[in-house]
């Protein structure tokens, strides 16, 4: 709303139609406008968007294209079904063949800006659920852990990284109580 940008979304399905205001927003729906997330991402790179939203990154080709888009200067948002911020990093790396994982760790350590994980917890005070959040920011230390294959240490960095904007599920739930 506050700056001009070319925003491209790739969704399955389109859940909310965004109105153009200061930015140009193009929404693509898998099945209607494109055959797959990967095909839409390939086409998106030719359209020169500033921001790309990938509704679901389910396969190697889509994840690889999203990483390429990020490396070439696009701001890319994507969703993955994982249990935590650290497991999201692992999922991205693990989708690639073993012989490419070292290269992918380097790419990810340089292009990743952050991961937000969310899960719904049952409320204690009344019926319903509340969103619990986990935020990972790719600081220099986190980037080194990713590059060196030490992603198992990411939760420790998150616990001590509140000054950088990081928070674990446990810390967030404690704040909610």
Secondary structure, DSSP 8 states (H G I E B T S, - for coil): --S--EEEEEESS--S----SSSEEEEEEBTTTBS-HHHHHHHHHHHT-SEEEES---SHHHHHHHHHHHHTT-EEEE----SSHHHHHHHHHHTS-GGGHHHHHHHHHHH--EEEEEEEEE-SSSSSEEEEEEEEE--HHHHHHHHTT-GGGHHHHHHT-GGGT-B-HHHHHHHH-
